[in-house]
Amino acid sequence: MEKIPRKSFVIQSFKDWYFDIDQYPNVPPYLEIEGKSEEHLREGMKLLGLDNNRTSNKGERILIKEMGLDWYNMKF
């Protein structure tokens, strides 16, 4: 499988958040935030001014399928 284009930013010295910007073919770039808990994730979103944005806890393959695209036939 080809490597997915990704930009990663780790803020370990500031509360252990992990931020990844993922971009797949024919899918708008999206921000993935990893943290210790849902409350921790919401705190990270608020820090970035994203606390009122749409969120999902679904994996990227599910999101891509919901957009009508086929993960296994994507070319990176």
Summary of the structure (lengths in Angstrom):
residues: 76
radius of gyration: 13.6
end to end distance: 9.1
largest distance: 38.8
contacts: 153
relative contact order: 0.20
helix: 26%
strand: 22%
